[in-house]
Amino acid sequence: MQSYRLPPVSKEFLEILDKAFEHPDVVPGADRDTLMFNAGCRHVVDWIKKHTSVSTIANPVQQQLAEVRYGSTSN
């Protein structure tokens, strides 16, 4: 199993991601491929928000970084 530490993420960066990749509008006649692409983009933003924490600590070294693990635990 591998794990990675995510770098600190600023509140401003998350706000920009939120605006740039909003939840897709599902409306009648919308193109399925475009909806799927936009939903995928938004999923990445939500994943970043879930696995990072924004802190007001001035020194980013003092922040506790999120540890993300993936893979199978079975051999």
A tleap script that builds the chain and sets N, CA, C and O, in Angstrom:
source leaprc.protein.ff14SB
mol = sequence {
  NMET GLN SER TYR ARG LEU PRO PRO VAL SER
  LYS GLU PHE LEU GLU ILE LEU ASP LYS ALA
  PHE GLU HIE PRO ASP VAL VAL PRO GLY ALA
  ASP ARG ASP THR LEU MET PHE ASN ALA GLY
  CYS ARG HIE VAL VAL ASP TRP ILE LYS LYS
  HIE THR SER VAL SER THR ILE ALA ASN PRO
  VAL GLN GLN GLN LEU ALA GLU VAL ARG TYR
  GLY SER THR SER CASN
}
set mol.1.N position { 0.848 -1.167 0.000 }
set mol.1.CA position { 0.000 0.000 0.000 }
set mol.1.C position { 0.896 1.235 0.000 }
set mol.1.O position { 1.850 1.312 0.775 }
set mol.2.N position { 0.597 2.187 -0.856 }
set mol.2.CA position { 1.356 3.425 -0.917 }
set mol.2.C position { 0.574 4.534 -0.236 }
set mol.2.O position { -0.656 4.517 -0.198 }
set mol.3.N position { 1.304 5.492 0.296 }
set mol.3.CA position { 0.646 6.659 0.863 }
set mol.3.C position { 1.405 7.898 0.422 }
set mol.3.O position { 2.611 7.851 0.178 }
set mol.4.N position { 0.697 8.987 0.326 }
set mol.4.CA position { 1.280 10.246 -0.100 }
set mol.4.C position { 0.834 11.340 0.849 }
set mol.4.O position { -0.264 11.286 1.404 }
set mol.5.N position { 1.673 12.312 1.030 }
set mol.5.CA position { 1.299 13.484 1.807 }
set mol.5.C position { 0.966 14.598 0.817 }
set mol.5.O position { 1.763 14.922 -0.063 }
set mol.6.N position { -0.211 15.173 0.976 }
set mol.6.CA position { -0.611 16.263 0.097 }
set mol.6.C position { 0.019 17.562 0.578 }
set mol.6.O position { 0.123 17.788 1.784 }
set mol.7.N position { 0.438 18.415 -0.344 }
set mol.7.CA position { 1.006 19.698 0.068 }
set mol.7.C position { -0.084 20.604 0.632 }
set mol.7.O position { -1.268 20.382 0.375 }
set mol.8.N position { 0.302 21.614 1.392 }
set mol.8.CA position { -0.696 22.548 1.921 }
set mol.8.C position { -1.469 23.219 0.778 }
set mol.8.O position { -0.901 23.528 -0.270 }
set mol.9.N position { -2.740 23.433 0.991 }
set mol.9.CA position { -3.598 24.082 -0.006 }
set mol.9.C position { -4.194 25.333 0.635 }
set mol.9.O position { -4.726 25.285 1.744 }
set mol.10.N position { -4.097 26.440 -0.073 }
set mol.10.CA position { -4.620 27.692 0.481 }
set mol.10.C position { -6.128 27.791 0.267 }
set mol.10.O position { -6.690 27.180 -0.642 }
set mol.11.N position { -6.749 28.565 1.114 }
set mol.11.CA position { -8.193 28.813 1.008 }
set mol.11.C position { -8.510 29.483 -0.329 }
set mol.11.O position { -9.521 29.172 -0.958 }
set mol.12.N position { -7.654 30.393 -0.756 }
set mol.12.CA position { -7.861 31.099 -2.029 }
set mol.12.C position { -7.847 30.136 -3.208 }
set mol.12.O position { -8.650 30.263 -4.132 }
set mol.13.N position { -6.924 29.165 -3.170 }
set mol.13.CA position { -6.841 28.180 -4.245 }
set mol.13.C position { -8.119 27.349 -4.318 }
set mol.13.O position { -8.642 27.105 -5.405 }
set mol.14.N position { -8.618 26.915 -3.167 }
set mol.14.CA position { -9.863 26.144 -3.147 }
set mol.14.C position { -11.039 26.968 -3.653 }
set mol.14.O position { -11.913 26.438 -4.339 }
set mol.15.N position { -11.073 28.249 -3.327 }
set mol.15.CA position { -12.151 29.118 -3.818 }
set mol.15.C position { -12.097 29.239 -5.335 }
set mol.15.O position { -13.137 29.236 -5.993 }
set mol.16.N position { -10.895 29.347 -5.896 }
set mol.16.CA position { -10.748 29.439 -7.353 }
set mol.16.C position { -11.206 28.140 -8.007 }
set mol.16.O position { -11.906 28.163 -9.019 }
set mol.17.N position { -10.810 27.007 -7.428 }
set mol.17.CA position { -11.259 25.719 -7.970 }
set mol.17.C position { -12.774 25.602 -7.918 }
set mol.17.O position { -13.394 25.132 -8.872 }
set mol.18.N position { -13.379 26.028 -6.801 }
set mol.18.CA position { -14.843 25.981 -6.672 }
set mol.18.C position { -15.534 26.777 -7.764 }
set mol.18.O position { -16.546 26.338 -8.310 }
set mol.19.N position { -14.995 27.940 -8.082 }
set mol.19.CA position { -15.609 28.791 -9.118 }
set mol.19.C position { -15.357 28.251 -10.520 }
set mol.19.O position { -16.235 28.310 -11.380 }
set mol.20.N position { -14.157 27.726 -10.748 }
set mol.20.CA position { -13.792 27.252 -12.083 }
set mol.20.C position { -14.486 25.943 -12.441 }
set mol.20.O position { -14.811 25.708 -13.605 }
set mol.21.N position { -14.712 25.089 -11.441 }
set mol.21.CA position { -15.286 23.769 -11.698 }
set mol.21.C position { -16.497 23.547 -10.803 }
set mol.21.O position { -16.464 22.735 -9.878 }
set mol.22.N position { -17.562 24.279 -11.092 }
set mol.22.CA position { -18.795 24.163 -10.317 }
set mol.22.C position { -19.483 22.838 -10.618 }
set mol.22.O position { -19.171 22.170 -11.604 }
set mol.23.N position { -20.424 22.472 -9.753 }
set mol.23.CA position { -21.219 21.274 -10.013 }
set mol.23.C position { -21.966 21.479 -11.331 }
set mol.23.O position { -22.530 22.548 -11.562 }
set mol.24.N position { -21.973 20.467 -12.194 }
set mol.24.CA position { -22.619 20.632 -13.499 }
set mol.24.C position { -24.126 20.790 -13.381 }
set mol.24.O position { -24.768 20.175 -12.529 }
set mol.25.N position { -24.675 21.625 -14.252 }
set mol.25.CA position { -26.119 21.809 -14.342 }
set mol.25.C position { -26.690 20.719 -15.235 }
set mol.25.O position { -26.331 20.613 -16.408 }
set mol.26.N position { -27.568 19.923 -14.681 }
set mol.26.CA position { -28.211 18.879 -15.475 }
set mol.26.C position { -29.556 19.433 -15.925 }
set mol.26.O position { -30.484 19.589 -15.132 }
set mol.27.N position { -29.634 19.722 -17.202 }
set mol.27.CA position { -30.848 20.295 -17.781 }
set mol.27.C position { -31.272 19.432 -18.969 }
set mol.27.O position { -30.440 18.756 -19.575 }
set mol.28.N position { -32.561 19.454 -19.302 }
set mol.28.CA position { -33.013 18.687 -20.467 }
set mol.28.C position { -32.240 19.089 -21.717 }
set mol.28.O position { -32.056 20.274 -21.995 }
set mol.29.N position { -31.799 18.098 -22.455 }
set mol.29.CA position { -31.086 18.343 -23.696 }
set mol.29.C position { -29.586 18.560 -23.523 }
set mol.29.O position { -28.880 18.801 -24.502 }
set mol.30.N position { -29.096 18.477 -22.295 }
set mol.30.CA position { -27.664 18.673 -22.059 }
set mol.30.C position { -26.882 17.510 -22.675 }
set mol.30.O position { -27.349 16.371 -22.689 }
set mol.31.N position { -25.699 17.813 -23.179 }
set mol.31.CA position { -24.851 16.812 -23.794 }
set mol.31.C position { -24.276 15.888 -22.711 }
set mol.31.O position { -23.648 16.351 -21.758 }
set mol.32.N position { -24.496 14.589 -22.868 }
set mol.32.CA position { -24.058 13.618 -21.875 }
set mol.32.C position { -22.548 13.648 -21.667 }
set mol.32.O position { -22.084 13.625 -20.527 }
set mol.33.N position { -21.782 13.700 -22.738 }
set mol.33.CA position { -20.323 13.696 -22.621 }
set mol.33.C position { -19.819 14.926 -21.872 }
set mol.33.O position { -18.903 14.821 -21.057 }
set mol.34.N position { -20.403 16.075 -22.138 }
set mol.34.CA position { -20.011 17.300 -21.439 }
set mol.34.C position { -20.348 17.206 -19.965 }
set mol.34.O position { -19.550 17.600 -19.114 }
set mol.35.N position { -21.546 16.677 -19.655 }
set mol.35.CA position { -21.938 16.497 -18.256 }
set mol.35.C position { -20.979 15.559 -17.531 }
set mol.35.O position { -20.565 15.838 -16.406 }
set mol.36.N position { -20.629 14.458 -18.167 }
set mol.36.CA position { -19.722 13.497 -17.548 }
set mol.36.C position { -18.338 14.112 -17.324 }
set mol.36.O position { -17.734 13.899 -16.273 }
set mol.37.N position { -17.838 14.862 -18.287 }
set mol.37.CA position { -16.541 15.513 -18.144 }
set mol.37.C position { -16.572 16.518 -16.997 }
set mol.37.O position { -15.674 16.531 -16.155 }
set mol.38.N position { -17.609 17.364 -16.963 }
set mol.38.CA position { -17.723 18.369 -15.906 }
set mol.38.C position { -17.892 17.726 -14.529 }
set mol.38.O position { -17.356 18.224 -13.539 }
set mol.39.N position { -18.636 16.622 -14.467 }
set mol.39.CA position { -18.788 15.909 -13.198 }
set mol.39.C position { -17.453 15.331 -12.745 }
set mol.39.O position { -17.151 15.336 -11.552 }
set mol.40.N position { -16.653 14.835 -13.681 }
set mol.40.CA position { -15.331 14.318 -13.345 }
set mol.40.C position { -14.412 15.400 -12.818 }
set mol.40.O position { -13.681 15.184 -11.852 }
set mol.41.N position { -14.445 16.572 -13.453 }
set mol.41.CA position { -13.644 17.707 -12.976 }
set mol.41.C position { -14.056 18.082 -11.554 }
set mol.41.O position { -13.210 18.309 -10.690 }
set mol.42.N position { -15.342 18.141 -11.330 }
set mol.42.CA position { -15.827 18.520 -10.004 }
set mol.42.C position { -15.464 17.464 -8.962 }
set mol.42.O position { -15.192 17.796 -7.808 }
set mol.43.N position { -15.459 16.215 -9.359 }
set mol.43.CA position { -15.088 15.146 -8.435 }
set mol.43.C position { -13.653 15.338 -7.930 }
set mol.43.O position { -13.369 15.103 -6.756 }
set mol.44.N position { -12.762 15.762 -8.811 }
set mol.44.CA position { -11.372 16.010 -8.413 }
set mol.44.C position { -11.320 17.147 -7.392 }
set mol.44.O position { -10.597 17.050 -6.400 }
set mol.45.N position { -12.071 18.215 -7.619 }
set mol.45.CA position { -12.115 19.336 -6.671 }
set mol.45.C position { -12.633 18.857 -5.315 }
set mol.45.O position { -12.062 19.188 -4.276 }
set mol.46.N position { -13.702 18.085 -5.328 }
set mol.46.CA position { -14.260 17.568 -4.071 }
set mol.46.C position { -13.262 16.660 -3.356 }
set mol.46.O position { -13.176 16.681 -2.128 }
set mol.47.N position { -12.503 15.858 -4.120 }
set mol.47.CA position { -11.499 14.980 -3.532 }
set mol.47.C position { -10.405 15.803 -2.856 }
set mol.47.O position { -9.988 15.486 -1.742 }
set mol.48.N position { -9.947 16.840 -3.514 }
set mol.48.CA position { -8.921 17.715 -2.931 }
set mol.48.C position { -9.438 18.330 -1.641 }
set mol.48.O position { -8.732 18.356 -0.633 }
set mol.49.N position { -10.671 18.826 -1.673 }
set mol.49.CA position { -11.250 19.455 -0.483 }
set mol.49.C position { -11.389 18.444 0.652 }
set mol.49.O position { -11.193 18.793 1.816 }
set mol.50.N position { -11.721 17.212 0.333 }
set mol.50.CA position { -11.908 16.183 1.360 }
set mol.50.C position { -10.582 15.772 2.006 }
set mol.50.O position { -10.534 15.504 3.206 }
set mol.51.N position { -9.524 15.723 1.225 }
set mol.51.CA position { -8.256 15.189 1.709 }
set mol.51.C position { -7.242 16.243 2.130 }
set mol.51.O position { -6.096 15.908 2.431 }
set mol.52.N position { -7.631 17.469 2.155 }
set mol.52.CA position { -6.740 18.515 2.641 }
set mol.52.C position { -7.467 19.323 3.694 }
set mol.52.O position { -8.695 19.309 3.778 }
set mol.53.N position { -6.705 20.009 4.474 }
set mol.53.CA position { -7.314 20.925 5.422 }
set mol.53.C position { -6.648 22.276 5.254 }
set mol.53.O position { -5.439 22.374 5.043 }
set mol.54.N position { -7.452 23.303 5.351 }
set mol.54.CA position { -6.948 24.662 5.252 }
set mol.54.C position { -6.761 25.165 6.668 }
set mol.54.O position { -7.665 25.095 7.500 }
set mol.55.N position { -5.576 25.669 6.920 }
set mol.55.CA position { -5.267 26.130 8.266 }
set mol.55.C position { -4.866 27.592 8.231 }
set mol.55.O position { -4.399 28.094 7.208 }
set mol.56.N position { -5.049 28.264 9.339 }
set mol.56.CA position { -4.652 29.663 9.439 }
set mol.56.C position { -3.268 29.799 10.064 }
set mol.56.O position { -2.838 30.909 10.377 }
set mol.57.N position { -2.568 28.683 10.247 }
set mol.57.CA position { -1.216 28.719 10.791 }
set mol.57.C position { -0.303 29.402 9.777 }
set mol.57.O position { -0.305 29.050 8.598 }
set mol.58.N position { 0.471 30.374 10.237 }
set mol.58.CA position { 1.331 31.142 9.344 }
set mol.58.C position { 2.445 30.284 8.749 }
set mol.58.O position { 2.808 30.474 7.588 }
set mol.59.N position { 2.987 29.355 9.513 }
set mol.59.CA position { 4.074 28.522 9.044 }
set mol.59.C position { 3.507 27.207 8.522 }
set mol.59.O position { 3.027 26.397 9.315 }
set mol.60.N position { 3.549 26.965 7.185 }
set mol.60.CA position { 2.935 25.753 6.644 }
set mol.60.C position { 3.606 24.471 7.115 }
set mol.60.O position { 2.994 23.404 7.049 }
set mol.61.N position { 4.847 24.545 7.588 }
set mol.61.CA position { 5.520 23.356 8.086 }
set mol.61.C position { 4.822 22.826 9.330 }
set mol.61.O position { 4.878 21.628 9.610 }
set mol.62.N position { 4.165 23.705 10.079 }
set mol.62.CA position { 3.470 23.302 11.288 }
set mol.62.C position { 2.122 22.652 10.988 }
set mol.62.O position { 1.524 22.046 11.877 }
set mol.63.N position { 1.638 22.766 9.763 }
set mol.63.CA position { 0.351 22.177 9.424 }
set mol.63.C position { 0.465 20.663 9.389 }
set mol.63.O position { 1.493 20.114 8.991 }
set mol.64.N position { -0.594 19.997 9.808 }
set mol.64.CA position { -0.646 18.553 9.687 }
set mol.64.C position { -1.135 18.239 8.288 }
set mol.64.O position { -2.224 18.657 7.894 }
set mol.65.N position { -0.336 17.510 7.543 }
set mol.65.CA position { -0.675 17.191 6.168 }
set mol.65.C position { -1.549 15.943 6.127 }
set mol.65.O position { -1.410 15.041 6.953 }
set mol.66.N position { -2.448 15.910 5.153 }
set mol.66.CA position { -3.317 14.751 4.978 }
set mol.66.C position { -2.503 13.601 4.397 }
set mol.66.O position { -1.651 13.810 3.533 }
set mol.67.N position { -2.759 12.419 4.860 }
set mol.67.CA position { -2.099 11.238 4.323 }
set mol.67.C position { -3.129 10.441 3.557 }
set mol.67.O position { -4.161 10.050 4.102 }
set mol.68.N position { -2.843 10.203 2.287 }
set mol.68.CA position { -3.779 9.491 1.423 }
set mol.68.C position { -3.173 8.138 1.089 }
set mol.68.O position { -2.036 8.056 0.625 }
set mol.69.N position { -3.929 7.087 1.324 }
set mol.69.CA position { -3.477 5.734 1.014 }
set mol.69.C position { -4.443 5.109 0.034 }
set mol.69.O position { -5.653 5.328 0.100 }
set mol.70.N position { -3.900 4.340 -0.864 }
set mol.70.CA position { -4.761 3.621 -1.776 }
set mol.70.C position { -4.114 2.294 -2.122 }
set mol.70.O position { -2.927 2.084 -1.873 }
set mol.71.N position { -4.875 1.434 -2.675 }
set mol.71.CA position { -4.370 0.133 -3.049 }
set mol.71.C position { -5.009 -0.959 -2.225 }
set mol.71.O position { -5.835 -0.704 -1.349 }
set mol.72.N position { -4.617 -2.153 -2.517 }
set mol.72.CA position { -5.173 -3.321 -1.840 }
set mol.72.C position { -4.303 -3.694 -0.652 }
set mol.72.O position { -3.077 -3.609 -0.721 }
set mol.73.N position { -4.933 -4.104 0.431 }
set mol.73.CA position { -4.187 -4.557 1.592 }
set mol.73.C position { -3.933 -6.045 1.540 }
set mol.73.O position { -3.193 -6.572 2.371 }
set mol.74.N position { -4.531 -6.736 0.581 }
set mol.74.CA position { -4.316 -8.174 0.459 }
set mol.74.C position { -3.135 -8.442 -0.468 }
set mol.74.O position { -2.848 -7.638 -1.355 }
set mol.75.N position { -2.462 -9.543 -0.274 }
set mol.75.CA position { -1.293 -9.884 -1.108 }
set mol.75.C position { -1.663 -10.815 -2.218 }
set mol.75.O position { -0.806 -11.202 -3.011 }
savepdb mol mol.pdb
quit
